[in-house]
Amino acid sequence: MENSLSIIDCPGVTCDLTAGNITVSAYERQDPRDPAAEAAAATRTGIDFALSAGYNFSGTITEIGSTDPIPDVHVLVYNDMGEFAHWATTDASGNFTVQGLPPGTYYALTNNGSNLPFMGLNQTESGGWIDILFDGTPCPGSTCDVTTGDPIVITNSAFRFGAPSYNFGLNAGGTIAGQVKNFEDGLPAGAVAVNVFNAQGDFFGSYQTDNSGFYMTVGFPPGTYFMTTTNNGALLDVKYGNDYCVVDNCDPLDAIPVVIQGNEDLVGHDFLLRPDFIFKSNLE
């Protein structure tokens, strides 16, 4: 057996798991009459871990203009290279705690439950809040450059007298909602991503349909927005208005615009997707 052991910080289990390798060679049975020796060799020892306590920081997310807490909002944390490092989710009182961070410089932003940079956790239902960076800059759909926010610097001296608190205040925004259906049979199309862009063509996030084909975006500031679909099934994607949206040849600004004037909930923005009889998978 040959082991290659690396000690790599992996806050929030967000690191590249292939960075620390363990190479195991096959056991060569020397004596076919000695099964006990083979069983003993099949147990590999010395694969040890050393953990350090790390640092935590906490905060509260409330509605701007009030003290009302906002639950079920993610706080996403990135390192100084803009790489995802950790996350936390607010509880019923709007409180969150990001745990187990090594010293370093970090950036944080809120996320209503879309475009999550980690797997293995179902996204929360999108809410109607306008996501922001830690410095308060609007970041709709959590799609902005996180390193443009205010840094959160974690050092031994900074945490000598306890973990500081980093709070967020969110404004309600306008949401867009609707249903995606199959054009041929009228059945709902689940797991379809509805992509949103602003008037400059900037991506403002994807919002996945549920099993009934319904989607809802997070909150957006007043403005003009455009939408397209993306799916992994045998359906042809479209721009809002149901014109085809062919891969690599789809300008979202050609879609019918959707105008948000305040913090209203715009409903009934539906899509009809036709079957792709060429079955998009490798046959186009």
C-alpha positions in Angstrom: 0.0 0.0 0.0 1.2 3.5 -0.9 -0.4 6.6 0.7 0.0 10.2 -0.4 -1.4 12.3 2.4 -2.1 16.1 2.0 -3.4 18.4 4.7 -5.6 20.9 2.9 -8.2 23.3 4.5 -11.6 22.4 3.2 -14.2 24.7 4.9 -17.8 23.7 4.3 -16.6 20.7 2.3 -16.2 23.0 -0.6 -12.6 22.0 -1.7 -11.5 19.9 -4.6 -11.7 16.4 -3.1 -9.2 15.1 -5.7 -6.5 17.4 -4.3 -5.7 15.0 -1.4 -5.1 11.5 -2.9 -4.7 8.1 -1.3 -3.1 5.5 -3.6 -3.9 1.9 -2.7 -2.1 -1.0 -4.5 -3.8 -4.4 -4.9 -2.9 -7.0 -2.3 -0.8 -9.9 -3.8 -1.8 -13.1 -2.1 1.4 -15.0 -1.4 -0.1 -18.1 0.1 -3.5 -19.2 -1.1 -3.8 -21.3 2.1 -3.6 -18.2 4.3 -7.0 -16.2 4.1 -6.3 -14.5 7.4 -3.3 -12.8 5.9 -5.4 -11.5 3.0 -8.1 -10.3 5.3 -5.5 -8.4 7.4 -4.0 -6.8 4.4 -7.4 -5.7 3.1 -7.6 -3.2 6.1 -5.7 0.0 5.3 -4.6 2.0 8.4 -2.9 5.4 8.9 -5.5 7.4 6.9 -5.7 10.1 9.6 -7.1 13.6 9.8 -6.1 16.6 11.9 -8.7 19.2 12.5 -8.3 22.8 13.8 -11.1 24.8 15.4 -11.4 27.5 12.8 -13.2 30.8 13.2 -16.9 31.6 13.1 -18.8 34.8 12.3 -22.5 35.5 12.8 -25.2 38.0 11.8 -28.8 38.7 11.3 -30.8 39.4 8.1 -33.7 41.8 8.5 -36.0 43.8 6.2 -34.8 47.3 5.6 -36.9 49.8 7.5 -38.0 47.3 10.1 -36.6 44.8 12.5 -38.6 41.9 10.9 -36.3 38.9 10.5 -36.0 37.1 7.2 -35.6 33.3 7.5 -34.3 30.8 4.9 -31.9 33.1 3.2 -28.4 31.7 2.4 -25.3 33.7 3.2 -22.6 32.6 0.7 -19.0 33.1 1.6 -16.1 33.4 -0.9 -12.3 33.6 -0.4 -10.1 36.4 -1.7 -9.8 34.7 -5.1 -13.6 34.7 -5.5 -13.8 31.0 -4.9 -16.7 29.6 -2.9 -15.7 28.7 0.6 -18.7 28.2 2.9 -22.3 29.1 3.6 -25.0 29.4 6.3 -28.8 29.8 6.3 -30.9 32.1 8.4 -33.1 30.5 11.0 -36.7 31.7 11.9 -35.2 34.7 13.8 -33.1 35.7 10.8 -29.8 34.6 12.5 -27.0 32.8 10.8 -23.5 31.5 11.7 -20.8 30.7 9.3 -18.5 28.1 11.0 -15.1 26.7 10.6 -13.2 29.2 8.5 -9.4 29.4 8.5 -7.7 32.8 8.7 -8.0 34.8 5.5 -10.0 37.4 3.6 -13.5 36.6 2.7 -16.5 38.2 0.9 -20.2 37.5 1.6 -23.5 37.9 -0.2 -27.1 36.9 0.4 -28.9 34.3 -1.7 -32.7 33.7 -1.8 -32.3 30.2 -3.0 -31.0 30.2 -6.6 -27.7 29.7 -8.4 -26.3 27.9 -5.3 -22.6 27.1 -5.8 -22.8 23.8 -3.8 -24.5 20.4 -4.4 -26.3 18.1 -2.0 -28.7 20.6 -0.5 -32.0 21.4 -2.0 -32.4 25.1 -2.7 -34.9 26.9 -0.6 -37.9 28.4 -2.4 -37.0 31.6 -4.0 -38.1 34.7 -2.0 -38.9 38.2 -3.1 -35.8 39.9 -1.7 -33.1 41.7 -3.6 -29.8 39.9 -2.9 -26.9 42.1 -1.8 -23.2 42.0 -1.2 -21.9 42.5 2.4 -21.4 46.2 1.6 -25.0 46.6 0.7 -24.6 46.7 -3.1 -27.5 45.1 -4.9 -26.6 41.7 -6.4 -29.8 40.3 -7.9 -29.7 36.6 -8.3 -26.3 36.5 -6.5 -24.6 36.9 -9.9 -22.3 39.8 -9.3 -18.5 39.8 -8.7 -18.3 39.1 -5.0 -14.8 40.6 -4.6 -16.3 44.1 -5.2 -17.9 43.9 -1.8 -16.4 44.8 1.6 -13.9 42.2 2.7 -14.3 40.2 5.9 -10.8 39.7 7.3 -10.4 36.9 9.8 -7.2 37.0 11.9 -6.2 35.8 15.4 -6.2 39.4 16.6 -9.6 40.3 15.0 -11.3 37.5 16.9 -9.4 37.9 20.2 -12.4 39.4 21.9 -15.1 37.3 20.2 -16.5 36.9 16.8 -17.7 40.1 15.1 -21.2 40.3 13.7 -22.0 41.0 10.1 -25.6 42.0 9.4 -27.6 42.4 6.2 -30.7 44.5 5.4 -32.8 43.4 2.4 -35.3 45.3 0.3 -38.3 43.6 -1.2 -38.1 43.4 -5.0 -40.4 42.5 -7.8 -40.7 38.8 -8.7 -41.6 37.0 -12.0 -43.5 33.7 -11.9 -45.2 31.4 -14.3 -45.4 27.8 -15.6 -43.6 25.9 -18.2 -45.5 23.3 -20.2 -45.1 20.8 -23.0 -46.7 22.3 -26.1 -47.9 18.9 -27.4 -49.8 17.5 -24.4 -50.0 20.5 -22.1 -48.3 18.6 -19.3 -46.0 20.5 -16.9 -42.3 20.5 -17.6 -40.3 20.1 -14.4 -36.5 20.8 -13.9 -36.5 23.5 -16.6 -34.3 26.5 -15.9 -35.8 29.9 -16.6 -32.9 32.3 -17.1 -33.3 36.0 -16.5 -31.2 38.9 -18.0 -31.4 42.6 -17.5 -31.7 45.2 -20.2 -27.9 45.1 -20.7 -27.9 41.4 -21.2 -26.3 40.7 -17.8 -27.3 37.3 -16.4 -29.5 37.6 -13.3 -29.8 33.9 -12.4 -31.7 30.7 -13.3 -34.8 29.6 -11.6 -35.8 26.0 -11.8 -39.4 24.7 -12.3 -40.8 22.3 -9.8 -42.6 19.1 -10.6 -45.7 21.1 -11.6 -43.7 23.3 -14.0 -44.0 26.4 -11.8 -41.1 28.8 -11.3 -40.5 32.0 -9.4 -37.6 34.3 -9.4 -35.9 36.2 -6.5 -36.6 39.8 -6.1 -35.3 42.3 -8.7 -35.1 46.1 -8.7 -37.4 48.0 -11.0 -36.3 47.6 -14.6 -36.7 45.6 -17.8 -35.9 41.9 -17.9 -35.7 39.2 -20.5 -36.1 35.4 -20.1 -35.0 32.2 -21.8 -35.3 28.5 -20.9 -32.7 25.8 -20.6 -33.5 22.1 -20.2 -31.8 18.7 -20.3 -34.8 16.9 -21.7 -36.0 16.4 -25.2 -37.6 19.8 -25.5 -36.7 22.8 -27.6 -35.7 25.9 -25.5 -37.4 29.2 -26.2 -37.2 32.9 -25.4 -40.1 34.4 -23.5 -42.8 34.7 -26.2 -42.0 31.1 -27.3 -39.7 31.8 -30.2 -37.0 29.1 -30.4 -33.8 29.7 -28.5 -31.1 27.6 -30.3 -27.9 26.9 -28.4 -25.1 29.3 -29.2 -27.5 31.4 -31.3 -29.9 32.8 -28.8 -30.0 36.5 -27.9 -32.1 36.9 -24.8 -32.7 40.5 -25.6 -34.9 39.3 -28.5 -37.4 37.9 -26.0 -40.6 39.8 -25.1 -39.5 42.1 -22.3 -41.0 41.9 -18.8 -41.1 45.2 -16.9 -40.9 45.4 -13.1 -42.0 48.7 -11.7 -41.8 48.0 -7.9 -42.0 45.2 -5.5 -45.0 43.6 -7.2 -45.3 39.9 -8.0 -45.7 39.4 -11.8 -47.5 36.1 -12.5 -48.6 34.3 -15.6 -45.3 34.5 -17.5 -45.6 31.1 -19.0 -43.6 29.1 -21.6 -44.5 26.4 -24.0 -41.8 24.0 -25.1 -42.1 21.8 -28.2 -40.6 18.3 -28.2 -37.3 18.0 -29.9 -37.7 14.9 -32.0 -34.0 14.9 -32.8 -33.5 14.3 -29.1 -30.9 17.0 -28.4 -28.5 14.4 -26.9 -25.6 14.1 -29.4 -27.9 14.0 -32.4 -28.0 17.6 -33.5 
